[in-house]
């Protein structure tokens, strides 16, 4: 089993991502599939790899979410689980262990929230939200770089989006407030509150370290 630092990090990234969705034997089978067929392939092969996991009930309808998690961890390898493979090739189950509690940058925390919004909303509802938010964005008092990044995020489709920009807590609070206003107008205040609660529940499951900070903006 390779002890090359690059390969070790790749194993940790894939295992950490898979452990957010799979447990026990399903996790081991998925990891062994990656290890056997994809460990030496470039990052774009992750799409094919996740496609081969489609028969897992735990991943039903979540292919986009799995790919996004793999790509995000590949680009920002923070809070990874330990290398699951012992020197003699045995798999150690770290899936129940909590990732290291590293503080995250504000833009990464906000990215988790944006992903949560896109994930919990049905696709047609998210399209309504993003179109109405983009109309409001032009008049918002934000620094131009942040505004451009928000426009790029909401204009883009696909799982490879990354929100990376210097921003401040007051700016993020204004953005979250505007998103909430748009939700209230589109869906009503009761459903808007339910959407935010669903976002928090998703974050508690997949990015628990960010929940306390996200709650400051809600």
SERO-4910 file (N, C-alpha, C, O; in steps of 0.05 Angstrom, whole numbers):
BEGIN
 pado doro    nc1    nc2    nc3   cac1   cac2   cac3    cc1    cc2    cc3    oc1    oc2    oc3
  Unk    A     17    -24      0      0      0      0     18     25      0     36     28     16
  Unk    A     12     43    -18     29     67    -22     28     85      2      7     91     13
  Unk    A     53     93     11     55    113     32     62    140     21     69    158     36
  Unk    A     61    143     -6     66    169    -18     47    189     -7     23    185     -6
  Unk    A     58    212      2     40    232     15     17    241     -2     -5    246      8
  Unk    A     21    243    -28      0    252    -46    -22    230    -47    -46    237    -46
  Unk    A    -15    205    -49    -34    183    -49    -49    181    -22    -73    175    -21
  Unk    A    -34    185     -1    -46    184     26    -68    205     28    -90    200     38
  Unk    A    -62    229     19    -81    251     20   -105    245      3   -128    250     11
  Unk    A   -101    233    -21   -123    226    -39   -141    206    -25   -166    208    -27
  Unk    A   -129    186    -12   -145    166      3   -162    179     25   -185    173     28
  Unk    A   -149    197     39   -163    211     61   -187    228     51   -208    228     62
  Unk    A   -182    241     28   -203    258     16   -227    241      8   -250    247     15
  Unk    A   -221    219     -7   -243    202    -17   -257    189      7   -282    188      7
  Unk    A   -242    179     26   -255    165     49   -272    185     65   -294    178     74
  Unk    A   -261    209     70   -276    229     86   -302    236     72   -323    238     84
  Unk    A   -301    240     45   -325    246     30   -345    223     31   -369    228     36
  Unk    A   -336    199     26   -354    176     25   -367    171     53   -390    163     55
  Unk    A   -351    176     74   -361    171    101   -384    190    109   -398    184    129
  Unk    A   -388    211     94   -411    229    100   -437    217     89   -458    226     96
  Unk    A   -435    196     72   -459    185     60   -462    155     65   -485    145     66
  Unk    A   -440    141     70   -441    112     72   -429    103     99   -412    117    110
  Unk    A   -437     79    108   -426     68    132   -420     38    128   -430     26    109
  Unk    A   -404     27    146   -400     -2    147   -391    -14    121   -372     -4    108
  Unk    A   -404    -36    113   -396    -51     89   -399    -35     63   -383    -37     45
  Unk    A   -420    -18     62   -424     -1     38   -401     18     35   -391     22     12
  Unk    A   -392     30     57   -369     48     56   -344     33     47   -329     43     30
  Unk    A   -340      9     58   -316     -6     50   -316    -14     21   -296    -11      7
  Unk    A   -339    -23     11   -341    -30    -17   -336     -6    -36   -321     -9    -55
  Unk    A   -347     17    -29   -343     40    -45   -314     49    -45   -303     55    -66
  Unk    A   -302     49    -22   -274     57    -20   -256     38    -35   -237     46    -49
  Unk    A   -261     12    -33   -245     -8    -47   -248     -5    -77   -229    -10    -92
  Unk    A   -272      2    -86   -276      6   -115   -259     29   -124   -245     27   -145
  Unk    A   -259     51   -109   -242     74   -117   -213     66   -117   -198     72   -135
  Unk    A   -205     52    -96   -177     44    -92   -167     26   -115   -145     29   -125
  Unk    A   -185      8   -124   -177    -11   -145   -177      1   -172   -160     -5   -189
  Unk    A   -198     18   -179   -202     27   -206   -196     57   -211   -192     64   -234
  Unk    A   -196     73   -190   -195    102   -195   -173    117   -180   -169    141   -184
  Unk    A   -158    103   -163   -138    117   -146   -117    132   -162   -106    152   -154
  Unk    A   -111    122   -186    -90    134   -202   -101    151   -225    -86    161   -241
  Unk    A   -128    154   -226   -140    169   -248   -143    198   -239   -144    205   -216
  Unk    A   -145    216   -259   -148    245   -253   -175    251   -240   -193    234   -240
  Unk    A   -178    276   -231   -202    283   -215   -227    281   -231   -248    275   -219
  Unk    A   -227    285   -257   -251    284   -272   -264    256   -273   -287    253   -279
  Unk    A   -248    235   -266   -258    208   -265   -277    203   -241   -290    183   -240
  Unk    A   -278    223   -222   -295    220   -199   -324    218   -208   -340    204   -194
  Unk    A   -332    231   -229   -359    230   -239   -367    201   -246   -388    191   -239
  Unk    A   -349    187   -261   -353    159   -268   -354    142   -243   -371    124   -240
  Unk    A   -336    147   -224   -335    131   -200   -361    133   -184   -372    113   -176
  Unk    A   -371    157   -180   -396    161   -165   -419    148   -180   -438    137   -168
  Unk    A   -419    149   -207   -439    135   -223   -441    106   -217   -463     94   -218
  Unk    A   -418     93   -212   -418     64   -206   -428     58   -178   -432     35   -171
  Unk    A   -432     79   -162   -443     74   -135   -473     78   -134   -485     77   -113
  Unk    A   -485     82   -157   -513     89   -159   -533     69   -148   -555     77   -142
  Unk    A   -525     44   -144   -543     24   -134   -545     24   -104   -561      9    -92
  Unk    A   -530     41    -90   -531     43    -61   -556     59    -53   -559     82    -61
  Unk    A   -574     48    -36   -597     63    -27   -590     89    -13   -605    108    -15
  Unk    A   -567     90      1   -559    114     15   -552    137     -3   -552    160      5
  Unk    A   -547    130    -29   -539    151    -48   -561    157    -68   -556    173    -87
  Unk    A   -584    146    -64   -606    150    -83   -612    180    -85   -619    193    -66
  Unk    A   -611    191   -110   -616    219   -115   -596    238   -104   -601    262   -104
  Unk    A   -572    228    -96   -552    246    -83   -526    246    -98   -505    254    -87
  Unk    A   -526    237   -123   -501    236   -139   -488    263   -140   -463    265   -136
  Unk    A   -503    284   -146   -492    311   -148   -479    320   -122   -458    332   -122
  Unk    A   -492    313   -100   -482    321    -73   -455    306    -67   -437    318    -56
  Unk    A   -454    280    -74   -429    265    -70   -406    277    -86   -384    280    -76
  Unk    A   -411    282   -111   -390    293   -128   -381    320   -118   -357    326   -117
  Unk    A   -400    337   -110   -393    363    -99   -375    361    -74   -356    375    -71
  Unk    A   -382    342    -57   -366    338    -33   -338    329    -39   -319    338    -28
  Unk    A   -336    310    -58   -309    301    -66   -292    324    -78   -269    326    -72
  Unk    A   -305    340    -96   -290    362   -108   -282    383    -88   -260    394    -89
  Unk    A   -301    390    -70   -295    410    -50   -272    401    -32   -254    418    -26
  Unk    A   -272    376    -24   -250    366     -7   -224    365    -23   -202    369    -11
  Unk    A   -226    359    -48   -201    358    -65   -189    386    -67   -164    389    -67
  Unk    A   -206    407    -68   -196    434    -71   -190    447    -44   -172    464    -42
  Unk    A   -203    438    -23   -199    449      4   -197    425     24   -217    420     38
  Unk    A   -175    411     25   -173    387     42   -170    394     71   -148    392     83
  Unk    A   -193    402     83   -193    409    112   -211    390    127   -231    381    117
  Unk    A   -203    384    152   -219    367    169   -221    338    160   -242    325    163
  Unk    A   -200    328    147   -200    301    136   -198    280    158   -185    284    178
  Unk    A   -211    257    154   -208    234    171   -180    222    167   -167    227    146
  Unk    A   -170    207    187   -144    194    183   -143    176    159   -164    167    150
  Unk    A   -119    169    150   -116    150    128   -128    123    137   -119    112    157
  Unk    A   -148    113    123   -162     89    132   -147     63    127   -155     42    137
  Unk    A   -125     65    111   -112     40    103    -86     37    119    -68     54    118
  Unk    A    -85     14    133    -61      8    148    -38      0    129    -44     -5    105
  Unk    A    -14     -1    139      9     -6    122      7    -33    107     19    -37     86
  Unk    A     -8    -52    119    -10    -79    106    -37    -82     91    -45   -104     85
  Unk    A    -50    -59     85    -73    -60     67   -100    -63     80   -120    -63     66
  Unk    A   -102    -66    106   -128    -69    119   -142    -42    122   -129    -21    124
  Unk    A   -168    -43    121   -184    -18    122   -193    -14    151   -206    -31    163
  Unk    A   -186      9    162   -195     16    189   -219     34    187   -219     53    172
  Unk    A   -240     27    201   -265     43    199   -264     67    217   -269     66    241
  Unk    A   -259     90    204   -259    116    218   -285    131    212   -288    155    219
  Unk    A   -305    118    200   -328    132    190   -345    144    212   -360    163    208
  Unk    A   -343    132    236   -359    143    259   -344    164    274   -355    177    292
  Unk    A   -319    168    267   -303    189    281   -309    216    269   -314    219    245
  Unk    A   -310    236    286   -315    264    277   -289    274    264   -268    270    275
  Unk    A   -291    289    242   -268    301    230   -256    322    249   -269    332    267
  Unk    A   -230    327    245   -217    347    262   -232    374    261   -241    382    240
  Unk    A   -234    387    283   -250    411    285   -232    436    279   -225    451    297
  Unk    A   -226    439    253   -210    462    245   -228    486    240   -250    483    228
  Unk    A   -220    510    248   -236    533    240   -235    538    210   -214    533    198
  Unk    A   -257    547    199   -258    552    170   -260    581    164   -270    597    181
  Unk    A   -252    588    140   -255    616    131   -284    622    128   -301    604    124
  Unk    A   -290    648    130   -318    657    128   -330    649    101   -353    641    100
  Unk    A   -315    652     79   -327    646     53   -333    616     50   -352    609     36
  Unk    A   -316    599     63   -322    570     62   -347    564     78   -363    547     70
  Unk    A   -350    577    101   -374    572    117   -399    580    101   -419    566    101
  Unk    A   -397    604     88   -420    613     72   -424    595     48   -447    591     40
  Unk    A   -403    584     37   -407    565     15   -423    540     24   -440    531      9
  Unk    A   -417    530     48   -433    508     58   -463    515     59   -480    499     52
  Unk    A   -469    540     68   -497    548     69   -509    550     41   -532    541     37
  Unk    A   -494    560     22   -505    562     -6   -510    534    -17   -530    529    -30
  Unk    A   -492    515    -12   -496    488    -21   -520    476     -7   -536    462    -20
  Unk    A   -524    482     19   -547    471     33   -573    482     20   -592    466     17
  Unk    A   -574    508     14   -598    519      2   -604    505    -25   -627    497    -30
  Unk    A   -584    502    -41   -588    489    -67   -595    460    -64   -610    449    -81
  Unk    A   -586    447    -43   -591    418    -39   -619    413    -29   -633    395    -39
  Unk    A   -628    429    -10   -654    423      3   -678    433    -14   -700    422    -10
  Unk    A   -673    452    -32   -695    462    -48   -699    444    -73   -679    435    -85
  Unk    A   -724    438    -81   -728    425   -107   -716    443   -129   -714    467   -126
  Unk    A   -709    430   -151   -694    446   -172   -711    469   -183   -700    490   -188
  Unk    A   -737    465   -186   -753    487   -197   -755    511   -177   -755    534   -185
  Unk    A   -757    504   -151   -758    525   -131   -731    540   -129   -730    564   -125
  Unk    A   -709    525   -132   -683    538   -131   -679    557   -155   -667    578   -152
  Unk    A   -689    548   -178   -687    566   -202   -702    592   -197   -692    613   -204
  Unk    A   -726    590   -185   -741    614   -178   -725    632   -159   -723    656   -163
  Unk    A   -714    619   -139   -699    634   -119   -675    648   -132   -671    672   -127
  Unk    A   -659    634   -148   -635    646   -158   -641    669   -178   -627    689   -179
  Unk    A   -662    665   -194   -669    686   -213   -678    712   -199   -670    734   -206
  Unk    A   -695    708   -178   -704    732   -163   -682    744   -147   -680    769   -144
  Unk    A   -664    728   -136   -641    739   -121   -623    755   -139   -613    776   -132
  Unk    A   -618    745   -163   -600    759   -182   -611    786   -190   -596    805   -194
  Unk    A   -637    788   -191   -649    814   -197   -643    834   -175   -637    857   -180
  Unk    A   -644    824   -150   -639    841   -126   -610    847   -123   -603    868   -111
  Unk    A   -593    830   -132   -564    832   -127   -552    858   -137   -535    870   -124
  Unk    A   -562    868   -160   -551    892   -172   -552    916   -153   -535    934   -154
  Unk    A   -573    917   -136   -577    940   -119   -565    936    -91   -567    954    -74
  Unk    A   -554    914    -85   -543    908    -59   -517    923    -54   -500    924    -73
  Unk    A   -512    933    -30   -487    947    -24   -467    926    -14   -465    920     10
  Unk    A   -451    916    -33   -431    896    -28   -406    904    -43   -408    919    -63
  Unk    A   -383    894    -34   -359    900    -50   -361    886    -77   -372    864    -79
  Unk    A   -351    898    -99   -354    888   -126   -345    859   -130   -357    844   -145
  Unk    A   -324    852   -116   -313    824   -120   -333    804   -108   -339    784   -121
  Unk    A   -344    810    -85   -364    792    -73   -389    791    -90   -400    769    -94
  Unk    A   -397    813   -100   -421    814   -117   -417    797   -142   -435    783   -151
  Unk    A   -393    800   -154   -387    784   -178   -387    754   -172   -396    738   -188
  Unk    A   -376    747   -149   -374    719   -142   -402    708   -137   -408    685   -145
  Unk    A   -420    723   -124   -447    714   -120   -462    711   -146   -476    691   -150
  Unk    A   -458    730   -165   -471    727   -191   -461    702   -205   -477    687   -218
  Unk    A   -435    697   -204   -424    673   -217   -435    648   -205   -442    629   -219
  Unk    A   -438    647   -178   -448    624   -165   -477    618   -173   -484    596   -181
  Unk    A   -494    639   -172   -522    635   -178   -528    632   -208   -549    623   -216
  Unk    A   -509    641   -225   -512    638   -254   -503    610   -263   -509    602   -286
  Unk    A   -488    595   -246   -475    571   -255   -491    546   -246   -504    546   -226
  Unk    A   -489    525   -262   -500    499   -255   -476    480   -252   -454    485   -262
  Unk    A   -482    457   -239   -461    437   -237   -451    435   -209   -456    452   -192
  Unk    A   -435    414   -204   -426    407   -177   -399    419   -170   -390    416   -147
  Unk    A   -385    431   -190   -358    440   -185   -355    468   -176   -333    479   -176
  Unk    A   -377    481   -169   -376    509   -161   -361    513   -134   -365    497   -116
  Unk    A   -345    533   -133   -331    540   -108   -334    569   -102   -330    586   -120
  Unk    A   -342    576    -78   -346    603    -70   -321    612    -54   -318    604    -31
  Unk    A   -304    627    -67   -279    634    -54   -274    664    -58   -268    672    -80
  Unk    A   -276    680    -37   -274    709    -39   -271    721    -11   -282    711      8
  Unk    A   -256    742     -9   -253    756     16   -280    770     21   -289    785      5
  Unk    A   -291    766     45   -316    779     52   -318    783     82   -302    771     97
  Unk    A   -337    799     91   -340    805    119   -366    794    129   -384    789    114
  Unk    A   -368    792    156   -392    781    168   -416    799    162   -438    789    156
  Unk    A   -414    826    164   -437    843    157   -447    839    128   -471    840    123
  Unk    A   -428    835    110   -436    830     82   -451    804     79   -472    802     65
  Unk    A   -441    783     92   -454    757     90   -482    759    103   -501    747     93
  Unk    A   -484    773    125   -510    777    138   -530    790    119   -553    783    118
  Unk    A   -521    810    104   -538    823     84   -547    804     62   -570    805     54
  Unk    A   -529    788     53   -536    768     32   -556    748     42   -576    743     29
  Unk    A   -551    737     66   -570    718     77   -598    731     82   -618    718     76
  Unk    A   -598    755     92   -623    769     96   -638    773     70   -662    769     69
  Unk    A   -623    780     48   -637    783     22   -647    757     11   -669    756      0
  Unk    A   -632    736     15   -642    709      7   -668    702     22   -686    691     10
  Unk    A   -668    709     47   -692    703     63   -716    719     54   -738    709     52
  Unk    A   -711    745     48   -733    762     37   -744    750     12   -768    749      8
  Unk    A   -726    741     -6   -735    730    -32   -751    704    -26   -772    699    -39
  Unk    A   -742    687     -8   -756    663     -1   -784    670      9   -804    657      2
  Unk    A   -786    690     27   -813    697     37   -831    707     15   -855    700     15
  Unk    A   -821    722     -4   -837    731    -26   -846    709    -44   -869    709    -54
  Unk    A   -829    690    -49   -835    668    -67   -852    646    -54   -871    636    -66
  Unk    A   -845    639    -30   -857    615    -17   -874    621      8   -888    603     18
  Unk    A   -873    646     18   -886    652     42   -868    649     66   -849    633     65
  Unk    A   -872    664     88   -854    664    111   -852    637    125   -831    629    135
  Unk    A   -874    622    125   -874    596    140   -855    577    125   -838    564    137
  Unk    A   -858    575     99   -841    557     84   -812    567     83   -793    551     84
  Unk    A   -809    593     83   -782    604     84   -767    596    109   -744    588    108
  Unk    A   -782    597    132   -770    588    157   -763    558    156   -743    549    166
  Unk    A   -782    542    144   -777    513    141   -752    508    124   -737    489    131
  Unk    A   -749    523    103   -725    520     86   -699    525    101   -680    509     99
  Unk    A   -699    546    117   -675    552    133   -670    530    154   -647    523    158
  Unk    A   -691    520    166   -687    498    185   -677    473    172   -660    459    183
  Unk    A   -686    468    147   -676    445    132   -646    449    125   -631    430    125
  Unk    A   -639    474    119   -611    480    113   -593    474    138   -572    462    136
  Unk    A   -603    483    161   -588    479    186   -585    449    192   -564    439    200
  Unk    A   -607    434    187   -606    405    192   -586    392    173   -571    373    182
  Unk    A   -585    401    148   -566    390    129   -537    396    138   -519    379    137
  Unk    A   -533    421    147   -506    429    156   -498    414    181   -475    406    184
  Unk    A   -517    409    199   -511    394    223   -501    366    217   -485    354    231
  Unk    A   -511    355    195   -503    328    187   -476    328    172   -460    310    177
  Unk    A   -472    347    154   -449    346    136   -427    365    142   -404    360    135
  Unk    A   -433    388    155   -413    407    162   -419    419    190   -423    443    193
  Unk    A   -419    402    210   -427    411    237   -411    433    248   -420    449    264
  Unk    A   -385    435    240   -368    456    251   -378    484    243   -374    503    257
  Unk    A   -392    485    220   -401    511    209   -427    520    221   -435    543    217
  Unk    A   -442    503    234   -470    509    242   -471    533    261   -488    551    258
  Unk    A   -453    534    281   -454    556    300   -450    583    286   -464    602    292
  Unk    A   -432    584    267   -427    609    252   -450    616    234   -457    639    232
  Unk    A   -461    596    221   -484    601    203   -507    612    218   -521    630    209
  Unk    A   -512    602    242   -535    611    258   -532    641    265   -552    654    270
  Unk    A   -508    651    265   -505    680    271   -516    697    249   -523    720    253
  Unk    A   -519    685    225   -529    701    202   -559    697    196   -571    710    180
  Unk    A   -571    678    210   -599    671    205   -618    687    223   -642    684    221
***
